[in-house]
């Protein structure tokens, strides 16, 4: 047997050519052997990865789901949540939110914001402020707040419309839009999160809260109040 007999890469022909169905060649036979060799190496390597548990990626596969529901971040359906700033030194929550030192907002530009915080004014986002007992939690059971405080919490209070550059309070039912996430696997590339940061005078958030306190005041504030708790209720 010659290397020509191993050539399975050359195209087939309609008529026999010297008793062959392919224009077999020595080079084609060598390429076929190389191809089979690398295929065997790949199969053996893949088997060893599973057998020896050296990688888990080979055990994953993509699975897509049809669109189901959108979950709003509000208090009567979807996801209700609020934050509390915590002082670990004396094991207590702060009594009131001070926007001169710390600010919280929700957006879907977390990675871009890390690089350039000034782009916040170009994207929709939602801002947290003091929770109002009996207003922001009016659709929730009172039993939820037997063991935890609500009055010193921080709730979603403002929506920023990036088209008209205006903040709308949550009480403005005509213009306020709640953030949402989808339960569809097709939309997993869309994420939304809350950013908690030191007060920054160059931020568009000054349109709501005004300017920050002195740097020394901010640093002293974070020396004591550096804990964050989040409470969530899914309906």
N, C-alpha and C positions, 0 to 999 in steps of 0.2 A: 504493500500500500504506500502510495506517495502522498506528499502534502496536498497535491491537487485534489485527491479524493476527499480531503477534509474541508474543502472550500464550500461553505454554505452561505457566504456573503455575496458572491457574484449573482447577478439576476438570472432568473430562468429564461430559457428561450423556447420558442414554440416548436422548433424542429430539432431533432437530435444532431449534435455536432461531434463527429467522431465518437458516436455512441454515448454522448453526455447531454444532459438537459441544461447544463450551465456552461458558460465560458470560464471554466475553472482555471486557476492559475496558482503558481507556487506562492505568490504574495498573498492571494486570497486565503489559501490554506493556513499560512502563518498567522494572519489576522484572526482567523476563526479560532485557532488554538489560544491566542492571547485573550480573545473575548471570553472564551469558556473559562480560562484561568482566573480572570478578574471576577467573573460571575461567581465562581466557587469561593473565592476569597471573601466577597461581599456576603454571601449566604452564611458562610462559617462565622464571620465576624458578627453578623446580626444575631445568629443563634447564641454565640457566646455572651453577647451583651445581655440577652434575656436570661440565660442560664446562670450567669455569674452575678446578675443584678448590678451591673456596672452603670447602667443608664435606665431611666424610666420613660424617656421620650418616645421610645419605640412602642410603648403600650398605649399611647394616646391617639385619638382620631377625632376629627372634626364631626360635630353633629349639630345640625341646624334645626331650630324650632320655628314654628309659625308665630307671627305676632299675636300676643295675648292681651295683656293689660298695660296701661300706663299708671304708675303709682305716683300720686301727687304728695308733696310734702305739706300736708295741711292737717287740721285737727278733726275733721269729720269723715274723712275717708283717706285711704292710703297710709302715709307714714307721718306721724307727728313726732317731733324731737325737739329737745332744747339742751343747751349747754349750761354748765355751772363752773365758775372759776373757783379753784380750791386752794386753800392755804395749808400745805402739809405740816407746817411748823406747829400750828395750834389746832390742827385737825378741824377746820371750819371752812365754810363757804363765805365768800365776800358778801357783804350786805347789799351792795349796789354796784352796777356796772359803771365804769368810768371810761368813757370813750376817748379821753385825753391820753390814755396810756395804752389801751389794747383795743383791737378791732377784729371783728369776725365777719366773714362774708362767704357765700356759697357761689361757686362758678364751675364751669367745665373747661377752664384754661389753666389748670394747676401748673403744668409743665412750662407753658409759655410765660406764665406770671413770674416764675422763678428767675427767668432770664431778663425779663423786662416788665417790672411792676406797673409802668405807666400805661400799658396796653389795656388795663382794666376798664378804662373809659370807652373802649371800642367794643366791649362785649356785654351782653346781658348778665346780670348777677343779682344776688339777693343779700341783704344786709341784716345782721342780728342786732337787736336792742333788748332792753329790759322786758321780760315777760309780764303780762298783765293778768293777774289772777281774776277769774270769772269772765275774762274776755278771750284771751288766747287759748284757754283750755275749757271753754264753755261746753264743748261737745264731748268732753272726756269724763269718765267716771271719777267721782271724788275719792273713791277707794284707791286709785292709783297714787294719790299723794298723801297717804296716811303716814308713810315712813320716810318720805323725801320732801324736800322743800321745793316750791315752785316759784315763789315770789322773787327769789334771787337768781332765777334762771334767765337765759338769753334765748329769745325766740326770733324766728324770721319776722321782720317788721317792714322791710322796704324792698321794692323791686325796681331795678334800674333798667330802663328801656334804652338800649344803645342807639336806636334810630333817632329818637328825639332828645336824647341826653337828659332825661328827667327821671328823678326818683319818685315812685308812687308808694304811699303807705299801704299797708295791708287792708286798711279799712276802705280803700278806694276800690270797690268791687268792680267798677267798670274798666279799670286800667291795670289793676294788680294781677299778675300771672304767677301761679305757683310753679316752682321747679318740679320736675318729674323725672322718673327713670322708667324704662321699659322692661318688662319681664321677658322680652324676646331675646333669644340667643343671637339673632342676627344683628342686634344693636349693641353687642358687648364692647365695640370700639368706642362707644360714647360713654363717658364717665362724668360724674359730678361729685364735687367734694367741698368741704369747708376749709377755708384757710384762716388760721389764727395767727395774728402778727402784732408786732409793736406798732404803735401809732406812727404814721408817716404823713408829713405835711404835703408831699407831692402826690398824694392819692386823691382820686375823685371822691372818696368818702368824706373829705372835708366839706363837701356840699351839704352833708347832713349834720355832721358832728362838730364842724369847725376845726380849728387848728389844735395841734398836740400840745401837751405840757412840755416842760423843760426835760432835757435828756436825763438829768440827774433824778428827777421825779419818776421818770419812766423806769429807769434802772432800779431804783429803790422799790418800786411797785412790784417788779418781777422777781426781786429777791425773796419776797414773801409769797406772792401769788403766782406760782408756776405749775399748778396742777389744773387739769381740765377733766371734767366728767361729762358724759353725754347720756341722756335718757331718751329712749325711743319707745313708741307705741305704734304697732302696725294694726290697722283695722281692715 
